Amino acid sequence: MKKYLVMFLLVSAVGFAQNLNGYQYAMVPSKFTFLKEENMYNLNLLTKMYLQKYGFETYYNNETAPDEFVTSNCNKIYIDVLENNNMLTTKLKIVVKDCKGAILATSEEGTSREKEYLVAYNLALRMALDNFGVLKTHKFQPTEKSMGMIGE
């Protein structure tokens, strides 16, 4: 029984990686919900840079973007970062959603015990991004479905 469960989980993990390969674009919010200001602690910029490193064309939700990006909501993923802090630890998790709001992938929590917020948030986000294998294996491969979504 355990062997089948492990096999199922392995196949599911590979399936997630393949799902993200159909997406060319990523939208990062200019302000995460748990922060008070846009790009506070440079977390939004850091997220955008990591996604570009992994092959996504990335834009903030409030910046001017190409027509193809703007007109096709289903050819992009939406990134969110969730906070789960306690008194001594900063914890961040990355959530990747599609155009319908369905969760495609969730990272492991990145944690930091630093006391200074700037350092703690950056370390926790970097840890979450570095350990997010689904993003690291991204390589855009246009599919008939993704090509048909352009212009919708």
DSSP file with accessible surface (Angstrom, degrees, kcal/mol):
  #  RESIDUE AA STRUCTURE BP1 BP2  ACC     N-H-->O    O-->H-N    N-H-->O    O-->H-N    TCO  KAPPA ALPHA  PHI   PSI    X-CA   Y-CA   Z-CA
    1    1 A M     >        0   0  187      0, 0.0     4,-1.9     0, 0.0     5,-0.1   0.000 360.0 360.0 360.0 -44.6    0.0    0.0    0.0
    2    2 A K  H  >  +     0   0  177      1,-0.2     4,-2.5     2,-0.2     5,-0.2   0.866 360.0  57.8 -63.1 -35.3    2.8    2.4    0.9
    3    3 A K  H  > S+     0   0  159      1,-0.2     4,-2.2     2,-0.2    -1,-0.2   0.914 107.4  46.9 -62.7 -40.1    4.5    1.6   -2.4
    4    4 A Y  H  > S+     0   0  170      2,-0.2     4,-2.5     1,-0.2    -1,-0.2   0.882 110.8  52.0 -70.2 -36.4    1.4    2.7   -4.3
    5    5 A L  H  X S+     0   0  104     -4,-1.9     4,-2.5     2,-0.2    -2,-0.2   0.935 110.8  47.1 -64.9 -44.1    1.1    5.9   -2.3
    6    6 A V  H  X S+     0   0   94     -4,-2.5     4,-2.3     2,-0.2    -2,-0.2   0.923 112.2  50.8 -63.3 -41.9    4.7    6.8   -2.9
    7    7 A M  H  X S+     0   0  114     -4,-2.2     4,-2.4    -5,-0.2     5,-0.2   0.929 110.5  49.4 -62.5 -42.6    4.3    6.1   -6.7
    8    8 A F  H  X S+     0   0  130     -4,-2.5     4,-2.5     1,-0.2    -2,-0.2   0.925 111.3  48.6 -62.7 -45.5    1.2    8.3   -6.8
    9    9 A L  H  X S+     0   0   99     -4,-2.5     4,-2.3     2,-0.2    -1,-0.2   0.895 111.1  50.7 -63.1 -38.6    2.9   11.2   -5.1
   10   10 A L  H  X S+     0   0  109     -4,-2.3     4,-2.0     2,-0.2    -2,-0.2   0.939 111.8  46.4 -65.0 -45.0    5.9   10.9   -7.4
   11   11 A V  H  X S+     0   0   92     -4,-2.4     4,-2.3     1,-0.2    -2,-0.2   0.907 111.8  52.5 -65.0 -38.8    3.7   11.0  -10.5
   12   12 A S  H  X S+     0   0   43     -4,-2.5     4,-2.0    -5,-0.2    -1,-0.2   0.911 107.7  51.1 -63.3 -41.9    1.7   13.9   -9.1
   13   13 A A  H  X S+     0   0   54     -4,-2.3     4,-1.6     2,-0.2    -1,-0.2   0.915 110.8  48.0 -63.4 -41.1    4.9   15.9   -8.5
   14   14 A V  H  X S+     0   0   75     -4,-2.0     4,-2.0     1,-0.2    -1,-0.2   0.907 108.4  56.3 -65.4 -37.3    6.0   15.3  -12.0
   15   15 A G  H  X S+     0   0   21     -4,-2.3     4,-2.1     1,-0.2    -2,-0.2   0.894 103.8  53.1 -62.3 -39.6    2.5   16.3  -13.2
   16   16 A F  H  X S+     0   0   87     -4,-2.0     4,-1.7     1,-0.2    -1,-0.2   0.931 107.6  51.2 -61.1 -43.5    2.8   19.7  -11.5
   17   17 A A  H  X S+     0   0   20     -4,-1.6     4,-0.9     1,-0.2    -1,-0.2   0.911 110.3  48.9 -62.2 -39.4    6.1   20.4  -13.2
   18   18 A Q  H  < S+     0   0  127     -4,-2.0     4,-0.5     1,-0.2     3,-0.4   0.877 105.9  58.3 -68.9 -35.7    4.6   19.6  -16.6
   19   19 A N  H >< S+     0   0   88     -4,-2.1     3,-1.1     1,-0.2    -1,-0.2   0.898 104.5  50.2 -60.7 -41.1    1.6   21.9  -15.8
   20   20 A L  H >< S+     0   0    1     -4,-1.7     3,-1.7     1,-0.2    -1,-0.2   0.750  95.5  71.8 -71.6 -21.7    3.8   24.9  -15.3
   21   21 A N  T 3< S+     0   0   20     -4,-0.9   120,-3.1    -3,-0.4    -1,-0.2   0.708  89.1  62.9 -67.4 -16.7    5.7   24.4  -18.5
   22   22 A G  T <  S+     0   0   15     -3,-1.1     2,-0.5    -4,-0.5    -1,-0.3   0.484  89.7  85.0 -84.0  -1.0    2.6   25.5  -20.4
   23   23 A Y    <   +     0   0   33     -3,-1.7    53,-0.2     1,-0.1    52,-0.1  -0.891  46.8 176.5-109.3 129.3    2.8   28.9  -18.9
   24   24 A Q        +     0   0   35     51,-1.0    33,-2.4    -2,-0.5     2,-0.3   0.769  64.8  50.4 -95.1 -33.3    4.9   31.7  -20.4
   25   25 A Y  E     -ab  57  76A   6     50,-1.7    52,-2.1    31,-0.2     2,-0.4  -0.732  57.6-162.5-113.7 156.9    4.1   34.6  -18.1
   26   26 A A  E     -ab  58  77A   0     31,-2.2    33,-2.1    -2,-0.3     2,-0.5  -0.998   8.8-151.0-136.5 138.0    3.9   35.2  -14.4
   27   27 A M  E     -ab  59  78A  37     50,-2.7    52,-2.5    -2,-0.4    33,-0.2  -0.952  10.9-170.0-111.0 125.0    2.2   38.1  -12.6
   28   28 A V  E     -a   60   0A   0     31,-2.5    33,-1.5    -2,-0.5    52,-0.1  -0.939  26.3-119.0-110.5 130.5    3.6   39.2   -9.3
   29   29 A P        -     0   0   24      0, 0.0     3,-0.2     0, 0.0    10,-0.1  -0.386  13.0-132.6 -66.2 148.2    1.5   41.6   -7.2
   30   30 A S  S    S+     0   0   14      1,-0.2     9,-2.0     8,-0.1     2,-0.3   0.712  97.2  27.6 -73.5 -17.2    3.2   45.0   -6.5
   31   31 A K  S    S-     0   0   83      7,-0.2    -1,-0.2     8,-0.1     2,-0.2  -0.961  80.4-136.5-146.2 121.5    2.2   44.5   -2.8
   32   32 A F    >   -     0   0    0     -2,-0.3     3,-1.9     5,-0.3     8,-0.1  -0.505  29.1-114.9 -74.1 150.5    1.8   41.3   -1.0
   33   33 A T  T 3  S+     0   0  108      1,-0.3    -1,-0.1    48,-0.2    49,-0.1   0.789 112.3  54.2 -61.6 -29.7   -1.3   41.2    1.3
   34   34 A F  T 3  S+     0   0   41     47,-0.3    -1,-0.3     2,-0.0     2,-0.2   0.540  98.0  79.9 -85.1  -2.7    0.7   40.9    4.5
   35   35 A L    <   -     0   0   10     -3,-1.9     4,-0.0     1,-0.1     3,-0.0  -0.690  68.9-144.7-103.7 159.4    2.8   44.0    3.8
   36   36 A K  S    S+     0   0  182     -2,-0.2     2,-0.3     2,-0.1    -1,-0.1   0.709  79.7  36.6 -93.4 -24.0    1.9   47.6    4.3
   37   37 A E  S >  S-     0   0  124     -5,-0.0     3,-1.3    -7,-0.0    -5,-0.3  -0.888  92.8 -87.0-129.0 161.3    3.7   49.1    1.3
   38   38 A E  T 3  S-     0   0  118     -2,-0.3    -7,-0.2     1,-0.3     4,-0.1  -0.428 110.7  -2.1 -65.2 136.4    4.5   48.2   -2.3
   39   39 A N  T >  S-     0   0   47     -9,-2.0     3,-2.1     1,-0.2    -1,-0.3   0.772  87.4-176.8  52.5  34.0    7.7   46.2   -2.6
   40   40 A M  G X  S+     0   0   36     -3,-1.3     3,-1.5     1,-0.3     4,-0.2  -0.378  72.0   4.6 -63.5 135.4    8.3   46.4    1.1
   41   41 A Y  G 3  S-     0   0   55      1,-0.3    -1,-0.3     2,-0.1    -2,-0.1   0.658 120.6 -86.0  60.9  16.4   11.6   44.7    2.0
   42   42 A N  G <> S+     0   0   85     -3,-2.1     4,-2.2    -4,-0.1    -1,-0.3   0.713  92.2 136.4  60.5  25.4   12.2   44.2   -1.7
   43   43 A L  H <>  +     0   0    1     -3,-1.5     4,-2.4     2,-0.2     5,-0.2   0.893  67.6  49.9 -70.7 -37.6   10.2   41.0   -1.6
   44   44 A N  H  > S+     0   0    0     -4,-0.2     4,-2.4     2,-0.2    -1,-0.2   0.923 112.7  46.9 -68.1 -42.5    8.2   41.7   -4.8
   45   45 A L  H  > S+     0   0   70      2,-0.2     4,-2.6     1,-0.2    -2,-0.2   0.921 111.8  51.1 -63.5 -42.5   11.3   42.5   -6.7
   46   46 A L  H  X S+     0   0   12     -4,-2.2     4,-2.3     2,-0.2    -2,-0.2   0.928 111.1  48.2 -61.5 -43.9   13.1   39.4   -5.4
   47   47 A T  H  X S+     0   0    1     -4,-2.4     4,-2.3     1,-0.2    -1,-0.2   0.931 111.9  49.6 -62.2 -45.2   10.1   37.2   -6.4
   48   48 A K  H  X S+     0   0   28     -4,-2.4     4,-2.1     1,-0.2    -2,-0.2   0.920 110.8  49.5 -61.3 -43.3   10.0   38.8   -9.9
   49   49 A M  H  X S+     0   0  103     -4,-2.6     4,-2.3     1,-0.2    -1,-0.2   0.908 110.0  50.4 -66.0 -41.2   13.8   38.3  -10.4
   50   50 A Y  H  X S+     0   0   23     -4,-2.3     4,-1.7     2,-0.2    -1,-0.2   0.923 110.4  50.0 -61.9 -43.7   13.6   34.6   -9.3
   51   51 A L  H  <>S+     0   0    1     -4,-2.3     5,-2.4     1,-0.2    -2,-0.2   0.895 110.6  49.5 -64.4 -38.0   10.7   33.9  -11.7
   52   52 A Q  H ><5S+     0   0   90     -4,-2.1     3,-1.7     1,-0.2    -1,-0.2   0.910 107.6  55.1 -65.2 -39.5   12.7   35.6  -14.6
   53   53 A K  H 3<5S+     0   0  142     -4,-2.3    -1,-0.2     1,-0.3    -2,-0.2   0.859 106.5  52.0 -59.5 -35.6   15.7   33.4  -13.7
   54   54 A Y  T 3<5S-     0   0   25     -4,-1.7    -1,-0.3    -5,-0.1    -2,-0.2   0.259 129.2 -92.9 -90.6  12.3   13.5   30.3  -14.1
   55   55 A G  T < 5S+     0   0   50     -3,-1.7     2,-0.3     1,-0.3    85,-0.2   0.513  80.5 130.3  98.6   6.8   12.3   31.3  -17.5
   56   56 A F      < -     0   0    5     -5,-2.4     2,-0.8    -6,-0.1    -1,-0.3  -0.705  58.4-129.3 -91.5 143.7    9.0   33.2  -16.9
   57   57 A E  E     -a   25   0A  78    -33,-2.4   -31,-2.2    -2,-0.3     2,-0.4  -0.857  42.0-161.7 -84.2 116.0    8.3   36.6  -18.5
   58   58 A T  E     +a   26   0A   4     -2,-0.8     2,-0.3   -33,-0.2   -31,-0.2  -0.855  20.2 171.8-116.8 137.7    7.3   38.4  -15.3
   59   59 A Y  E     -a   27   0A  43    -33,-2.1   -31,-2.5    -2,-0.4     2,-0.2  -0.967  32.3-115.6-137.2 151.9    5.3   41.6  -14.7
   60   60 A Y  E >   -a   28   0A  37     -2,-0.3     3,-1.3   -33,-0.2   -34,-0.0  -0.537  33.4-115.3 -77.5 157.8    3.9   43.4  -11.8
   61   61 A N  T 3  S+     0   0   85    -33,-1.5    -1,-0.1     1,-0.2     4,-0.1   0.699 114.0  44.9 -70.1 -14.5    0.1   43.7  -11.7
   62   62 A N  T 3  S+     0   0   89      2,-0.1     2,-0.3     0, 0.0    -1,-0.2   0.303  94.8  93.5-112.5  10.0    0.4   47.5  -12.0
   63   63 A E  S <  S-     0   0   71     -3,-1.3     2,-0.3     1,-0.1    -4,-0.0  -0.688  84.6 -95.1-104.3 158.6    3.0   47.9  -14.7
   64   64 A T        -     0   0  141     -2,-0.3    -4,-0.1    -5,-0.0    -2,-0.1  -0.529  50.7-179.0 -69.4 130.0    2.6   48.3  -18.4
   65   65 A A        -     0   0   17     -2,-0.3     5,-0.1     1,-0.1    -6,-0.0  -0.857  32.8 -81.5-129.8 162.7    2.9   44.9  -20.1
   66   66 A P     >  -     0   0   55      0, 0.0     4,-2.1     0, 0.0     3,-0.5  -0.227  43.2-111.4 -61.5 155.7    2.7   43.7  -23.7
   67   67 A D  H  > S+     0   0  136      1,-0.2     4,-3.0     2,-0.2     5,-0.3   0.867 116.8  58.0 -56.7 -40.6   -0.7   43.1  -25.3
   68   68 A E  H  > S+     0   0   67      1,-0.2     4,-1.1     2,-0.2    83,-0.3   0.898 108.7  46.2 -60.0 -38.4   -0.3   39.3  -25.4
   69   69 A F  H  4 S+     0   0    5     -3,-0.5    -1,-0.2     2,-0.2    -2,-0.2   0.926 116.1  44.6 -68.2 -43.6    0.2   39.4  -21.6
   70   70 A V  H  < S+     0   0   84     -4,-2.1    -2,-0.2     1,-0.2    -1,-0.2   0.906 114.9  45.8 -71.5 -41.0   -2.7   41.6  -20.9
   71   71 A T  H  < S+     0   0   67     -4,-3.0     2,-0.7     1,-0.2    -1,-0.2   0.682 106.3  60.9 -80.9 -17.9   -5.2   40.0  -23.2
   72   72 A S    ><  +     0   0    1     -4,-1.1     3,-0.9    -5,-0.3    -1,-0.2  -0.825  51.7 170.7-116.3  96.2   -4.6   36.4  -22.2
   73   73 A N  G >  S+     0   0   88     -2,-0.7     3,-0.8    79,-0.3    -1,-0.2   0.774  78.0  57.1 -71.7 -25.9   -5.3   35.7  -18.6
   74   74 A a  G 3  S+     0   0   29     75,-0.2    -1,-0.2     1,-0.2    75,-0.1   0.330  92.1  68.3 -93.8  10.1   -4.9   31.9  -18.9
   75   75 A N  G <  S+     0   0    1     -3,-0.9   -50,-1.7    -6,-0.2   -51,-1.0   0.100  98.0  62.5-107.0  19.4   -1.4   32.0  -20.3
   76   76 A K  E <  S-b   25   0A   4     -3,-0.8     2,-0.3   -52,-0.2   -50,-0.2  -0.972  71.3-133.2-141.9 156.2    0.1   33.2  -17.1
   77   77 A I  E     -b   26   0A   0    -52,-2.1   -50,-2.7    -2,-0.3     2,-0.5  -0.765  19.1-135.1-104.0 155.8    0.4   32.1  -13.5
   78   78 A Y  E     -bC  27  97A  59     19,-2.7    19,-2.7    -2,-0.3     2,-0.4  -0.956  17.5-151.0-114.6 128.5   -0.3   34.3  -10.5
   79   79 A I  E     + C   0  96A   7    -52,-2.5     2,-0.3    -2,-0.5    17,-0.2  -0.804  16.9 174.0-103.7 138.8    2.1   34.4   -7.6
   80   80 A D  E     - C   0  95A  35     15,-2.2    15,-3.0    -2,-0.4     2,-0.5  -0.986  18.5-149.2-138.1 148.8    1.2   35.0   -4.0
   81   81 A V  E     - C   0  94A   0     -2,-0.3     2,-0.4    13,-0.2   -47,-0.3  -0.984  14.4-157.5-118.7 129.1    3.4   34.8   -0.9
   82   82 A L  E     - C   0  93A  73     11,-3.2    11,-2.3    -2,-0.5     2,-0.4  -0.881   5.9-143.0-110.0 141.8    1.7   33.9    2.4
   83   83 A E  E     + C   0  92A  73     -2,-0.4     9,-0.2     9,-0.2     7,-0.0  -0.814  22.4 170.4-104.4 139.5    3.1   34.7    5.8
   84   84 A N        +     0   0   94      7,-2.5     8,-0.1    -2,-0.4     2,-0.1  -0.409  24.7 164.5-141.5  57.6    2.8   32.4    8.8
   85   85 A N        -     0   0   51      5,-0.1     2,-0.2     6,-0.1     5,-0.2  -0.359  17.2-171.7 -77.6 156.4    5.0   34.1   11.4
   86   86 A N        -     0   0   86      3,-2.2     3,-0.2    -2,-0.1     5,-0.0  -0.716  49.1 -77.1-128.7-169.6    5.2   33.4   15.1
   87   87 A M  S    S+     0   0  181     -2,-0.2     3,-0.1     1,-0.2    -2,-0.0   0.848 126.8  23.0 -62.5 -34.5    7.0   35.3   17.8
   88   88 A L  S    S+     0   0  117      1,-0.1     2,-0.4     2,-0.0    -1,-0.2   0.561 117.4  57.2-109.8 -11.1   10.5   34.0   17.0
   89   89 A T        -     0   0   11     -3,-0.2    -3,-2.2    22,-0.0     2,-0.5  -0.979  60.1-146.5-133.0 137.1   10.3   32.9   13.4
   90   90 A T  E     - D   0 112A  12     22,-3.0    22,-1.8    -2,-0.4     2,-0.4  -0.878  25.7-174.9 -96.0 127.0    9.5   34.4   10.1
   91   91 A K  E     + D   0 111A  48     -2,-0.5    -7,-2.5    20,-0.2     2,-0.4  -0.990   6.4 178.6-130.0 127.9    7.8   31.9    7.7
   92   92 A L  E     -CD  83 110A   0     18,-2.4    18,-3.3    -2,-0.4     2,-0.4  -0.976   5.6-171.0-128.6 144.9    6.9   32.5    4.1
   93   93 A K  E     -C   82   0A  73    -11,-2.3   -11,-3.2    -2,-0.4     2,-0.4  -0.989  16.7-136.7-133.9 141.7    5.3   30.2    1.6
   94   94 A I  E     -C   81   0A   1     -2,-0.4    13,-2.7    14,-0.3     2,-0.4  -0.837  15.5-165.1-101.9 134.2    4.8   30.7   -2.2
   95   95 A V  E     -CE  80 106A   6    -15,-3.0   -15,-2.2    -2,-0.4     2,-0.5  -0.975   4.2-158.4-120.2 131.4    1.5   29.8   -3.9
   96   96 A V  E     -CE  79 105A   0      9,-2.9     8,-3.1    -2,-0.4     9,-1.5  -0.946  17.2-179.2-110.8 123.8    1.2   29.5   -7.7
   97   97 A K  E     -CE  78 103A  72    -19,-2.7   -19,-2.7    -2,-0.5     6,-0.2  -0.855  19.2-132.4-120.8 158.5   -2.4   29.9   -9.1
   98   98 A D    >   -     0   0   27      4,-2.1     3,-1.8    -2,-0.3   -21,-0.1  -0.298  46.3 -81.1 -95.9-171.9   -3.9   29.7  -12.6
   99   99 A a  T 3  S+     0   0   40      1,-0.3   -25,-0.1   -23,-0.2   -22,-0.1   0.709 129.6  52.1 -67.3 -20.0   -6.3   32.2  -14.2
  100  100 A K  T 3  S-     0   0  181      2,-0.1    -1,-0.3   -26,-0.1     3,-0.1   0.379 119.7-106.4 -95.8   1.7   -9.3   30.6  -12.4
  101  101 A G  S <  S+     0   0   44     -3,-1.8     2,-0.3     1,-0.3    -2,-0.1   0.506  70.4 146.3  87.5   4.5   -7.7   30.8   -9.0
  102  102 A A        -     0   0   50      1,-0.1    -4,-2.1     2,-0.0     2,-0.5  -0.555  54.4-115.8 -74.9 137.5   -6.9   27.1   -8.7
  103  103 A I  E     +E   97   0A 100     -2,-0.3    -6,-0.3    -6,-0.2     3,-0.1  -0.620  33.4 177.9 -77.4 121.0   -3.7   26.3   -6.8
  104  104 A L  E     -     0   0A  18     -8,-3.1     2,-0.3    -2,-0.5    -7,-0.2   0.790  66.2  -7.9 -89.1 -37.3   -1.1   24.7   -9.2
  105  105 A A  E     -E   96   0A   5     -9,-1.5    -9,-2.9   -85,-0.0     2,-0.4  -0.985  53.7-157.1-160.3 152.5    1.7   24.4   -6.7
  106  106 A T  E     -E   95   0A  66     -2,-0.3   -11,-0.2   -11,-0.2     2,-0.1  -0.999  19.9-134.8-135.4 135.2    2.8   25.5   -3.2
  107  107 A S        -     0   0    8    -13,-2.7     2,-0.1    -2,-0.4    25,-0.1  -0.351  28.1 -98.2 -81.6 167.0    6.3   25.8   -1.9
  108  108 A E        -     0   0  137     20,-0.3   -14,-0.3    23,-0.2     2,-0.2  -0.466  56.1 -86.4 -72.4 158.6    7.7   24.5    1.3
  109  109 A E        -     0   0   62     -2,-0.1     2,-0.4   -16,-0.1   -16,-0.2  -0.483  35.4-145.7 -71.1 133.4    7.9   27.2    4.0
  110  110 A G  E     -D   92   0A   0    -18,-3.3   -18,-2.4    -2,-0.2     2,-0.3  -0.844  24.1-165.6 -92.9 136.3   11.0   29.3    4.0
  111  111 A T  E     +D   91   0A  55     -2,-0.4     2,-0.3   -20,-0.2   -20,-0.2  -0.902  17.0 178.9-127.5 155.0   12.0   30.2    7.6
  112  112 A S  E     -D   90   0A  10    -22,-1.8   -22,-3.0    -2,-0.3     8,-0.1  -0.982  20.0-162.6-150.4 144.6   14.3   32.7    9.3
  113  113 A R        +     0   0  176     -2,-0.3     7,-0.1   -24,-0.2    -1,-0.0   0.216  50.7 129.7-108.8  11.3   15.1   33.4   12.9
  114  114 A E        -     0   0  103      1,-0.1    -2,-0.1   -24,-0.1   -24,-0.1  -0.352  53.0-145.7 -64.6 149.0   16.7   36.8   12.2
  115  115 A K  S    S+     0   0  193      5,-0.1     2,-0.4   -26,-0.0    -1,-0.1   0.807  76.9  82.3 -87.3 -32.1   15.4   39.7   14.3
  116  116 A E  S  > S-     0   0  119      1,-0.1     4,-2.9     2,-0.0     5,-0.2  -0.633  75.0-142.3 -78.5 125.8   15.6   42.4   11.7
  117  117 A Y  H  > S+     0   0  140     -2,-0.4     4,-2.8     1,-0.2     5,-0.4   0.886  96.4  54.7 -57.7 -44.9   12.6   42.3    9.4
  118  118 A L  H  > S+     0   0   75      1,-0.2     4,-1.6     2,-0.2    -1,-0.2   0.939 115.9  38.2 -56.5 -47.4   14.5   43.2    6.2
  119  119 A V  H  > S+     0   0   51      2,-0.2     4,-2.7     1,-0.2     5,-0.2   0.933 116.7  51.3 -69.7 -45.6   16.9   40.3    6.6
  120  120 A A  H  X S+     0   0    1     -4,-2.9     4,-2.4     1,-0.2     5,-0.2   0.932 112.0  44.7 -61.9 -48.0   14.4   37.9    8.0
  121  121 A Y  H  X S+     0   0   15     -4,-2.8     4,-2.4    -5,-0.2     5,-0.2   0.903 114.6  49.2 -65.5 -41.0   11.8   38.3    5.2
  122  122 A N  H  X S+     0   0   28     -4,-1.6     4,-2.5    -5,-0.4     5,-0.2   0.922 112.7  46.9 -64.8 -44.3   14.5   38.1    2.5
  123  123 A L  H  X S+     0   0   78     -4,-2.7     4,-2.3     2,-0.2    -2,-0.2   0.925 113.5  48.2 -63.1 -43.8   16.1   35.0    3.9
  124  124 A A  H  X S+     0   0    0     -4,-2.4     4,-2.2    -5,-0.2    -2,-0.2   0.922 113.8  46.5 -64.8 -42.2   12.7   33.2    4.3
  125  125 A L  H  X S+     0   0    0     -4,-2.4     4,-2.7    -5,-0.2     5,-0.2   0.923 111.8  50.6 -67.5 -42.7   11.6   34.1    0.8
  126  126 A R  H  X S+     0   0  107     -4,-2.5     4,-2.9    -5,-0.2     5,-0.2   0.914 110.4  50.4 -60.5 -40.6   14.9   33.0   -0.7
  127  127 A M  H  X S+     0   0   75     -4,-2.3     4,-1.8    -5,-0.2    -2,-0.2   0.935 111.7  47.4 -63.6 -44.0   14.7   29.7    1.1
  128  128 A A  H  < S+     0   0    1     -4,-2.2   -20,-0.3     1,-0.2    -2,-0.2   0.925 116.0  44.4 -63.8 -42.5   11.2   29.1   -0.2
  129  129 A L  H >< S+     0   0    1     -4,-2.7     3,-1.2     1,-0.2    -2,-0.2   0.900 111.9  52.0 -69.7 -41.2   12.1   30.0   -3.7
  130  130 A D  H 3< S+     0   0   58     -4,-2.9    -1,-0.2     1,-0.2    -2,-0.2   0.828 113.1  45.1 -65.0 -31.1   15.4   28.0   -3.7
  131  131 A N  T 3< S+     0   0   89     -4,-1.8     2,-1.3    -5,-0.2    -1,-0.2   0.306  84.2 103.9 -95.9  10.1   13.5   24.9   -2.5
  132  132 A F    X>  +     0   0    7     -3,-1.2     4,-1.4     1,-0.2     3,-1.0  -0.670  46.3 178.9 -95.3  83.3   10.6   25.3   -5.0
  133  133 A G  H 3> S+     0   0   41     -2,-1.3     4,-1.7     1,-0.3    -1,-0.2   0.797  71.9  66.1 -58.5 -31.9   11.6   22.6   -7.4
  134  134 A V  H 34 S+     0   0   26      1,-0.2    -1,-0.3     2,-0.2     4,-0.1   0.899 105.7  43.5 -60.9 -38.5    8.6   23.1   -9.7
  135  135 A L  H X4 S+     0   0    1     -3,-1.0     3,-1.5     1,-0.2    -1,-0.2   0.892 108.7  57.6 -73.1 -38.3    9.8   26.6  -10.6
  136  136 A K  H 3< S+     0   0  108     -4,-1.4    -1,-0.2     1,-0.3    -2,-0.2   0.806 107.3  47.9 -63.7 -30.0   13.4   25.5  -11.1
  137  137 A T  T 3< S+     0   0   81     -4,-1.7    -1,-0.3    -3,-0.0    -2,-0.2   0.365  83.1 130.2 -92.6   5.4   12.4   22.9  -13.7
  138  138 A H    <   +     0   0   14     -3,-1.5     2,-0.3    -5,-0.1  -117,-0.1  -0.384  22.1 162.8 -64.6 131.8   10.2   25.3  -15.7
  139  139 A K        -     0   0  144     -2,-0.1   -84,-0.1  -121,-0.1     2,-0.1  -0.850  40.5-120.9-147.7 110.4   10.8   25.5  -19.4
  140  140 A F        +     0   0   56     -2,-0.3  -118,-0.2   -85,-0.2  -119,-0.1  -0.308  33.4 176.7 -59.9 125.0    8.0   27.0  -21.5
  141  141 A Q        -     0   0  105   -120,-3.1    -1,-0.1    -2,-0.1    -2,-0.0  -0.926  27.4-132.1-129.6 104.1    6.7   24.6  -24.0
  142  142 A P        -     0   0   79      0, 0.0     2,-0.3     0, 0.0  -120,-0.1  -0.299  25.4-165.0 -59.4 135.1    3.7   26.1  -26.0
  143  143 A T     >  -     0   0   67   -121,-0.3     4,-2.5     1,-0.1     5,-0.2  -0.764  35.2-107.9-113.3 167.0    0.8   23.7  -26.2
  144  144 A E  H  > S+     0   0  183     -2,-0.3     4,-2.0     1,-0.2     5,-0.1   0.911 121.9  51.4 -60.6 -37.6   -2.2   23.8  -28.4
  145  145 A K  H  > S+     0   0  153      2,-0.2     4,-1.0     1,-0.2    -1,-0.2   0.938 111.3  45.1 -65.7 -47.0   -4.2   24.8  -25.4
  146  146 A S  H  > S+     0   0    6      1,-0.2     4,-0.5     2,-0.2     3,-0.2   0.865 113.1  51.0 -68.5 -33.6   -1.9   27.7  -24.4
  147  147 A M  H >< S+     0   0  104     -4,-2.5     3,-0.7     1,-0.2    -1,-0.2   0.865 107.7  53.8 -70.8 -33.2   -1.7   28.9  -28.0
  148  148 A G  H 3< S+     0   0   50     -4,-2.0    -1,-0.2    -5,-0.2    -2,-0.2   0.732 100.1  62.3 -71.5 -20.8   -5.5   28.9  -28.3
  149  149 A M  H >< S+     0   0   28     -4,-1.0     3,-2.0    -3,-0.2   -75,-0.2   0.694  76.6 106.1 -79.9 -17.1   -5.8   31.0  -25.2
  150  150 A I  T << S+     0   0   59     -3,-0.7   -78,-0.1    -4,-0.5   -82,-0.1  -0.461  87.5  18.3 -67.3 128.1   -3.9   34.0  -26.7
  151  151 A G  T 3         0   0   60      1,-0.3    -1,-0.3   -83,-0.3   -79,-0.1   0.420 360.0 360.0  92.3  -0.5   -6.4   36.7  -27.6
  152  152 A E    <         0   0  151     -3,-2.0    -1,-0.3     0, 0.0   -79,-0.3  -0.431 360.0 360.0 -72.8 360.0   -9.2   35.4  -25.3
